[in-house]
Amino acid sequence: MEESICRIELEIEDKTYIAKVQTDMGGPREYQSKRFDRLLTQLMTELQAEFEPDF
């Protein structure tokens, strides 16, 4: 059985990339960047920190 753990919407507005993210743990939030690669890096870092198990 699949379980959705995260919802991500990617948009562009006035040359700014926007990622709208929602998770059960972190709730809704938004990230913005003029560069798409930086937006993806920030998004990956935040989600990895949220979902990575604590050992």
N, C-alpha and C positions, 0 to 999 in steps of 0.2 A: 504494500500500500504506500502510495506517495503522500508526502506531507510538505506543504509549502512553508518555507521558513522565512522567506523574504520576498517583498514586492519592490521592483525597481522600475521607474519610468525615466527615460532619458528624453530631454527636450533641448531645443536651442532657441534663444530669444535675444535679439539684438547682439549677435556675435558672442553670446555667453552660453556655455553649455550648463545644463541644469540636470541634476540627478535627484529625483524624489524617491525616497526610500522609506519603507515601512516594515518593521519587524515586531514580533510580539514582545521581545525583551526591550528594544530601544525605542519603540513607538515611531511615529512619523518624523521625518527630518528631511532637510534639503541641503545639497552641496552645489556650489557654483564655481566655475572657472572659465577663463577665456581660452584655455587650452584643453582639448579633449583628453589628451594623455594624462595631464595632471588631475583632471576630474576622476578618471578611472583609477589612478594610483591612490588618491585620497579615499575613494569609495572602497577599494580593495583593502586598504589598511584598516579602515573603520570596521568593516564587516569581519575581517579576519580577527581583530581584537574582540569583537562581540561573540563570535561563534567558536573561537579556539578554546579547547578545554583547558582548565587550570590544572596543572600537575604539581 
